[in-house]
Amino acid sequence: MNHLPQRVVSLQPSVTSTIEHLGLLDRLVACTKYCVDVCPSLKGSDKVIVADSWSSKAAHILEANPDLVIASVPYQLDSVAEILKAGIPFLGFAPHSLEDVFADISSIANILGAPERGRRLIEEMQSEFHHVATQAAKAADKGTAPKRVYCEEWGKPLIHAQGWVAEMTRIVGGEFIGAPGAHTDVDTIRAANPEVIIAAWCGAGDRVPLEKIVSERGWQETDAAKNGRVFCINDEYLNTPGPTLIQGLYALAAAIHPEIFPTSAGLRRIATAGSPAMAAKI
């Protein structure tokens, strides 16, 4: 008898993206609307669309007749408790670091009976990280000091990006300002005088109003604003702890070291003086 899960519900884009990269989307019976944004191949499919792990309802999930529900942060305990009380097998992740992200990918691959695919996916991601780190090291070899980088996950209140983003920032030759995942404030960031500002708001895609946040927060005199180094990176590239972090890595690299990484998908730059457009796609 095959005891491997055959009907999986994913409550987070990172989980869905991992399942896609493992070549196992045929096992997916339901996911969130945000998963479809990260995995365009799901558009027009017959997958049931459910709420995420912050607002999911067990009754809606049960309609998909799953034999496994997989989720990742952020959680709302009431939603998770409702799923557990319904008796649905539940696997939940709460990664803080890149090592956690790789471990979660391995766990998903193992429980779905594809450990070798999981190992190859992790190796492919690690190879990309190594390549980017090697390229970014060229700036250090030339005596260039790491750029002070403020990465923002949310704007009201201001929240620093998560731990894996801090690691990625260091990999591409940046100095991450503040404590990952912690709240901060306008004055603290102004005093830190970042040379690069990255905004990737959860659920906002690439729609962060860069000009507005600089002007309303009084950040015009930061080195980042004066030099036009204020960027938006697509939310799913930085806040989705799965395979899409590779796109986020290259976007970060292009923002911090454009002389080495001149282009990247998912990176939008604030309008600079004399620019005919409100913002420029990098």
Beta strands, then each sheet from edge to edge (+ up, - down):
strand 1: 8-10
strand 2: 28-31
strand 3: 48-49
strand 4: 68-72
strand 5: 90-93
strand 6: 147-155
strand 7: 158-160
strand 8: 174-176
strand 9: 196-199
strand 10: 230-233
strand 11: 267-270
strand 12: 279-281
sheet 1: 3+ 2+ 1+ 4+ 5+
sheet 2: 7+ 6- 8-
sheet 3: 7+ 6- 9- 10- 11+ 12-
end
